[in-house]
Amino acid sequence: MDETPLPEVTEQFARTLAPEPDDVIAEMDDRADREGFPTVGPAVGAWLRLLARLTDAERVFEFGSGFGYSAYWMAPALPADGQLILTEIDADELDAAREYFRRGGYADRAVFEHGDATDIVGRYDGPFDVVLLDNEKDRYVETFEAVRGKVPVGGVVAADNVIEAVPLDFADIRALLAGESVEASDGSRGIADYLTHVRDDPDFETGLLPLGEGVAVSVRVA
């Protein structure tokens, strides 16, 4: 059996359907490749933009923004008076995100918050039409609960890295979801707990986007 959870051919094919990246995204991709910085990549970025369009998003909240890659992909889908809140614990990364948004012409709809995103979201009332979880994997359940009540019916919570990432083991996640007892990392256990949590939440329906490192997409239905 192929040990690669997400075949590269799927990613490559999805990229052919993605919108053409502008110069800023191209520069961000080059930076990510050069520095080995983990981003969602253009295939998932294009899907995040599509989710923002499908929800007619006016407000977006990100838990963990890095230098703004995923947020930048979503920015064109928001109206000029919309609000996209980026959060990042690394001040230098946040400064880089601010500069990319300025150069791309989307600074008018972006708010840059430095600090722990789970604390920051408590200062906002919502609603948030799209939420992206991309912070510590062992905190995903905590993060979801911190924002859950601020997602309206029809709104979306997307959680990145639910299949693979540096701290995760796909086999362990599958075993945990199957109810098996395994020695797993905190990250793997956090993802398994999160997937179980949103699966069992009667107010959300969840599906898997098998691109990038795997994205769980939960739509609020009640």
NUSEPA-381879 format. One record per residue (C-alpha): residue number from 0; z, y, x. Coordinates in steps of 0.05 Angstrom, whole numbers, plus 32768, in hexadecimal, padded with zeros to 4 digits. Layout:
REM residues N
resi,zz,yy,xx
NUM,Z,Y,X
...
END
This chain:
REM residues 222
resi,zz,yy,xx
0,8000,8000,8000
1,7FF0,8046,8019
2,8030,8066,8032
3,8015,80AD,8028
4,8031,80C6,7FE5
5,7FFB,80FB,7FDB
6,7FB6,80EA,7FF8
7,7F94,8122,801F
8,7F54,8119,7FF8
9,7F76,8131,7FB8
10,7F8E,8170,7FDC
11,7F49,817D,7FF9
12,7F27,8174,7FB6
13,7F59,81A2,7F93
14,7F4B,81D8,7FC7
15,7F02,81D9,7FB4
16,7F16,81F0,7F6E
17,7F49,8224,7F85
18,7F37,826E,7F82
19,7F1C,828A,7FC3
20,7F57,82A4,7FEC
21,7F56,82ED,7FFF
22,7F60,8305,8047
23,7FAB,8308,803F
24,7FB1,82C0,8028
25,7F82,82AA,8060
26,7FB0,82CD,8092
27,7FED,82AD,8073
28,7FCC,8268,8078
29,7FBD,8275,80C1
30,8005,828A,80CE
31,8020,824C,80AB
32,7FF3,821F,80D5
33,8004,8244,8116
34,804F,8244,810A
35,8055,8202,80E6
36,8073,8227,80AB
37,8075,81FF,806A
38,804F,821F,8031
39,8036,8202,7FEF
40,7FEE,8208,8009
41,7FB1,8223,7FE3
42,7FAA,81E8,7FB3
43,7FF1,81F0,7F98
44,7FEC,823C,7F9E
45,7FB0,823C,7F70
46,7FD7,8211,7F3E
47,8012,8240,7F40
48,7FE3,827A,7F2F
49,7FC6,8250,7EF7
50,800C,8242,7EDB
51,8019,828D,7EDC
52,7FD9,829A,7EB6
53,7FE5,8262,7E84
54,802A,827E,7E73
55,8011,82C6,7E71
56,8048,82D2,7EA4
57,8067,8317,7EA8
58,80A3,8303,7ED2
59,80A9,82CF,7F09
60,80E5,82BB,7F32
61,80E2,8295,7F74
62,811B,826F,7F94
63,8107,8271,7FDD
64,80C9,829A,7FED
65,80C0,8295,8039
66,808D,82CA,804C
67,8072,82CE,8005
68,803A,829A,8004
69,8045,827A,7FC0
70,8059,82BD,7FA0
71,801A,82DD,7FBB
72,7FEF,82A8,7F99
73,8010,82B8,7F56
74,800E,8303,7F5D
75,7FC7,830E,7F43
76,7FD9,82EA,7F01
77,8010,831D,7EF1
78,8002,8360,7ED0
79,800C,839F,7EF9
80,804D,83AC,7ED4
81,8064,8363,7EDE
82,809C,834E,7F0C
83,809B,8318,7F42
84,80DF,830F,7F63
85,80DD,82F1,7FA8
86,811E,82D8,7FC8
87,8128,82C4,8010
88,8164,82B9,803D
89,813C,82CB,807C
90,8135,8317,8080
91,80F9,8314,80B0
92,80D3,82E6,8082
93,80E1,8314,8047
94,80C8,8350,806F
95,8088,832A,807D
96,8080,831B,8033
97,8089,8365,8023
98,8052,8378,8054
99,8022,8343,803A
100,802C,835B,7FF2
101,8022,83A3,8008
102,7FE1,8393,802B
103,7FC9,8368,7FF1
104,7FD6,839F,7FBE
105,800B,8379,7F96
106,804A,839E,7FAD
107,804D,83C1,7F69
108,8062,8380,7F47
109,808F,8362,7F7D
110,80DA,8366,7F88
111,80F5,834D,7FCA
112,813C,8332,7FCA
113,8161,831D,8009
114,8196,82E8,8002
115,81A7,82A8,7FDE
116,8177,82A1,7FA3
117,81AA,827D,7F78
118,81D9,82B8,7F7E
119,81A1,82EB,7F75
120,8186,82CD,7F34
121,81CA,82DA,7F14
122,81BC,8325,7F19
123,817E,831E,7EED
124,817C,8315,7EA2
125,8138,82F5,7E9C
126,810E,82DD,7E7A
127,80E4,82BE,7EB1
128,80A2,82A0,7E9C
129,8099,8279,7EDD
130,80CF,8263,7F0D
131,80C1,8242,7F50
132,80F7,8218,7F72
133,80EC,8213,7FBC
134,8131,821A,7FDA
135,8160,81E4,7FF4
136,814D,81A2,7FD4
137,8195,818B,7FCB
138,81A1,81C9,7FA0
139,8168,81C1,7F6F
140,8194,81AC,7F35
141,81C3,81E7,7F42
142,8187,8215,7F48
143,8167,81FC,7F08
144,81A8,8206,7EE1
145,81AF,824C,7EFD
146,816C,8261,7EDF
147,8164,8230,7EA5
148,817D,8260,7E6F
149,814E,8296,7E87
150,810E,826E,7E7B
151,80F0,827A,7E36
152,80CD,8245,7E0C
153,8089,823C,7E2B
154,80A4,8251,7E6F
155,809D,8225,7EAD
156,80CA,820E,7EE5
157,80A3,81F3,7F20
158,80C9,81CE,7F57
159,80A6,81C4,7F9A
160,80AF,818A,7FCB
161,80C1,8154,7F99
162,8099,811E,7FBC
163,8098,812E,8006
164,80B4,8161,8037
165,80D8,815E,807A
166,811D,814C,805F
167,8103,811B,802A
168,80F3,80D1,8029
169,80C3,80BE,7FF1
170,80DA,8075,7FF0
171,8122,808B,7FE9
172,8112,80BB,7FB0
173,80ED,8083,7F8B
174,8127,8053,7F95
175,815A,8086,7F7C
176,8130,8094,7F3F
177,812E,804A,7F32
178,817A,8048,7F33
179,817F,8024,7F76
180,81B6,8031,7FA8
181,819A,8049,7FEA
182,81B1,8072,8026
183,818A,80B2,801A
184,818A,80F8,8037
185,81A8,8131,8010
186,8162,814C,8004
187,8147,810A,7FE9
188,8184,8102,7FBD
189,817E,814A,7FA5
190,8136,8140,7F90
191,8145,80FF,7F6C
192,817F,8121,7F48
193,8153,815B,7F35
194,811B,8130,7F19
195,814D,8108,7EF0
196,816E,8149,7ED8
197,812E,816A,7EBE
198,8113,8129,7EA3
199,8151,8121,7E78
200,8154,816A,7E61
201,813F,816A,7E18
202,8128,81B3,7E1C
203,80F4,81A6,7E53
204,80B8,8179,7E5D
205,80A8,8168,7EA5
206,806A,814F,7EC8
207,8055,8146,7F10
208,801F,816E,7F33
209,8009,813F,7F6B
210,7FF2,8174,7F9D
211,8010,8190,7FDC
212,8054,8170,7FE4
213,805B,8162,7F99
214,806E,8195,7F64
215,8097,8184,7F26
216,8082,81B2,7EED
217,80B4,81B8,7EB3
218,80A0,81DE,7E74
219,80D5,81F7,7E45
220,80C5,81DC,7E00
221,8105,81EB,7DD9
END
